[in-house]
Amino acid sequence: LAKTTQPISMDSYEGQEVNITCSHNNIATNDYITWYQQFPSQGPRFIIQGYKTKVTNEVASLFIPADRKSSTLSLPRVSLSDTAVYYCLVTTVLDYGGATNKLIFGTGTLLAVQP
Amino acid sequence: DAGVIQSPRHEVTEMGQEVTLRCKPISGHNSLFWYRQTMMRGLELLIYFNNNVPIDDSGMPEDRFSAKMPNASFSTLKIQPSEPRDSAVYFCASSKGPSVLTDTQYFGPGTRLTVL
């Protein structure tokens, strides 16, 4: 099962682009990479998901190199409200029917955005 | 849309007591997940259901923990007897489709459990 590793914390300033990298050396062929955001006293919230190359939505981009051993969440022009913990999630399929899966959350990265 | 509803939001109990946490998933969602979050271990998946059937409970820490989903709109996580090391925030999440792999999970606000 793919284990993920993220930096414990990162600091940034408002208006900057922030890139958070997640390492998943043992990722399997059918695994997907998903990022969640969590504010204090709230449950995690989905940000973005990808399999390979680049995925972009209205809030973030996800870059996945060809070997897929890592992924980078990119947050453009962060604001104070982006201060949160960001989790990298690798979803491992154990059977192709999708009935049995393992969800492995990373340790999370605390992003602190300062004015 | 009310989102995932969990109750109670806070629970304080004494060691040895039975604790029952409740979850109402988003209407129309077919999968339900129970997680536990602590500072030491982070966010851990305990068990998940698909169409009310438990699919994977390998994350349940021990026999003191049990989960049920009697219908599509209700699930419980029970700890009996509770121990101080069970103190954590317990999250319930639901997703629309059957694919744990690709379907977005929507989390509830969590239940903060303190066992004295």
Chai-1 contact restraints between the chains, C-beta under 6 A:
chainA,res_idxA,chainB,res_idxB,connection_type,confidence,min_distance_angstrom,max_distance_angstrom,comment,restraint_id
A,Y32,B,L101,contact,1.0,0.0,6.0,A-B,restraint_1
A,Y32,B,T102,contact,1.0,0.0,6.0,A-B,restraint_2
A,G43,B,F91,contact,1.0,0.0,6.0,A-B,restraint_3
A,G43,B,F107,contact,1.0,0.0,6.0,A-B,restraint_4
A,G43,B,G108,contact,1.0,0.0,6.0,A-B,restraint_5
A,G43,B,G110,contact,1.0,0.0,6.0,A-B,restraint_6
A,P44,B,F107,contact,1.0,0.0,6.0,A-B,restraint_7
A,F46,B,T104,contact,1.0,0.0,6.0,A-B,restraint_8
A,T91,B,L101,contact,1.0,0.0,6.0,A-B,restraint_9
A,V93,B,L101,contact,1.0,0.0,6.0,A-B,restraint_10
A,G98,B,P98,contact,1.0,0.0,6.0,A-B,restraint_11
A,G98,B,S99,contact,1.0,0.0,6.0,A-B,restraint_12
A,A99,B,I55,contact,1.0,0.0,6.0,A-B,restraint_13
A,T100,B,D56,contact,1.0,0.0,6.0,A-B,restraint_14
A,N101,B,V100,contact,1.0,0.0,6.0,A-B,restraint_15
A,N101,B,L101,contact,1.0,0.0,6.0,A-B,restraint_16
A,L103,B,L45,contact,1.0,0.0,6.0,A-B,restraint_17
A,F105,B,L43,contact,1.0,0.0,6.0,A-B,restraint_18
A,T107,B,G42,contact,1.0,0.0,6.0,A-B,restraint_19
